[in-house]
């Protein structure tokens, strides 16, 4: 990777603090609700309230994603993420200081709001600053941030289980989140580059040129100018078809909107959040003791992070997004059938080997989901959209992900208590449906600029030599569209 690539890589790592917070605050609920000290302190909450710890958080995420839809373009990528940093700090402080279940749920809502807006914005930002040759790697770091947060939350929760019985067991893991929003806020307004594409769309062309030159320092000046001019031309062309309503979005970009929303809804209906949140309940149903349960959850998070990183580095740009999504969905279907069968056969027996095979199903799932889907879907949902719609639709897509998650996750404890492992078959059916949709309607995006992806959906793309006007210059007047 050239110098410019390493610079963008470093920027992406810092931006991934936003998705790390999403993964950590999501994952910390898994170990928090497993601590007997938390259960006793919160006065033995019912299954409904235990489910609400997860559900209200996801509801907050949905509101945060919709807020990104409304404000993302107006504030810009950096300022919007900065605002979310303030909210996530407030939310994590409230959770850490909670004295009852009501206060704890309030903190979950505020933190969920923040990370919902953040996780909808970070992939957009990374896709817009990436070299198309490395966009799978750079953009995929947002997914790695989620996986890293999940892993760290599980290990921190496990380590704190050895603390003396009491609130420290669960307050300390929650408190560890607090500094990261502050750190990210400081970085956003000191050294992080702004999105050149968003600046162009906002009419700040010269500022966009400066940011683009800084980000793409691997290119010679003539190459920078050529790529920048084509980028401006495409964005100016898309601005000529200015979107003023969601009705127009649907009429002009129906296929791209449906793909972006579908890929986010799809991830919820694989059952990943249900398995991740309630794996401790599943382990307990297999007769495993508390410390081992938390250790198994930590191993789950570690496998998620390692596989996510490996596939982001070696598959997303090389093998392609479409193939990874198809392979991931097919794998999820087979593994969830296997898991349902193993738990049905061994859950109520004393067969330790059989129970080991049941746990293996959960680990095979995490390898497949984080290796093939989590490393791809957040980036893919952003890169298939034109600049004019990227914030609006990505916010809706993320909200669809969270809203569906509210339903399937809130139902988790009751579903596992009543229909047991058969809950897996709901996700098998949904994943099979989306596998068919992906096969017929999800195009490949690897190695293409964000502007070139438009051609995959039949939209006009400005090609070299097609438009001789340098739209980056003040005297340029519009775009002459050929065809």
C-alpha positions, 0 to 999 in steps of 0.5 A: 500500500502506497503512502496515501493508502497508509494515510487513509488506513490510519484515518480509517482506524481512528474513525472506527472508534465510532463503530468500536463504541457500537460494538462495545456498548452492544456487546457489554450488555451480554456480560452485564445481564449475565452478572448475578451482581447486576441482577441483584442490584437491579432487583431481579428484573423480569425477562421482559425488562432483561429484553428491554436492556437490549430492545430500548438500545436498538430503538435508540439506534434506529432513532439515531440512524434516522437523525443521520438521515435528516442531519447528516448532509446538513452538518457534514460527516465530521460535525455529525459524528462529533455531535454523536460523540457528545451523546455517546459520552452522556449515555455511557456516563448514565449507564455507569452511574445507574442506581436503578433499572429505569436509569440504566435503560435511559442510558441505554437509549441515549447511547443507542441513539449515538452509536446508531447515528455513528454506525450509519455515518462511519461507513459513508465517510470511509467509502468517500475517502477511499481509493477504489483499489483499497475501498474494501479494506478501508471501508471494511475497517468500520466492520472491524471496529464493530467486531473489536468492540464486541471482543473487548466488551466480552473480555472486559466483562469476563475479567471483571467477573473475578472482581469482588461481588458487587457493582464493580463487576458491571460498572467498571466495564461500562465506565471503560467506554466513557473516554472514547467518545471524548477522544474521537471528538477531539480527533474529528476537529483537529486532524481528520480530513473531511469528505471531498465528495460531500464538500463538492456537493456543498459547493466547497470545491477548492476545499474539496480539492485540498482534502482530496490531494491530502488523502490521495497523496499516493497519486501524481498531481496530474493523476489527482487532477484527472480523478478529481475532475471526473469526480466533480463532473459526476457529482455535478451531473447527479446534482442536476437531478436534484432530489427533493422528496422520497418519492423522487428517490424511489422513482429515480433510484429504486434499485439502489435504494432497495439494495442498500436497505435490503443488505441492512435488513438482511443482517438483522434477520440472520439472527446475529444479534439474538445469538450474540446477546443471548449466547449466555442464556444458550450456554446456561441452558447447556448446563455450563457454569457462570465463569465458563459462560463469560469465557465462551462469550469472550472467545466468541468475540475474539473469533469475530474480530480475527475473522473480520480482520482477515477477510477484510484484508484478504477477500473484500477487494480481491474476491468481491462483495457480492461473492462474500454476501452470497457465501455468508448467507449460504453458510448462515443457513447451513450452520443455523440448521446444524445448531438447531439440530445439535441443541435439540438433540443434546440440550437436555442430556448429560452428553458433554461431547454433544454439548460441545458440538452445540457450542461449535455451531455458535462459533461456526456462525460467528466465523461465517457472519463476521468473516463474510457479512459483517466485513462487507455489508456496512460498506456495501450499503453505502457504496451502492448509493449516489452522493445525493442519497448516501446520508438519506438512504443509509440512515433509513437502511441502518434504521431498518436494521435496528427496527427489525432487530428490536422485534427479533431481539426483544422476542429472544428470551421468550422465544428460547424459553418457549420454542427453544432451538426452533427460533433458529428456523425463523432466521434460516427462512429469512436468510434463504429469502435474502440469498435469492434476492442477493443472487439476482439483484446485488451487483459487484462493486469491487475496484470501482470508484463510487461514481462508476458503481452507478453503471451497475444500476443503469445510471449515467457515468461521466467517462474520460474524454466525455466532458472536457470542462474542468468543473473544479474551476470557478468558471465551469458552468454545469455538465454537458451530459452525452447520451 
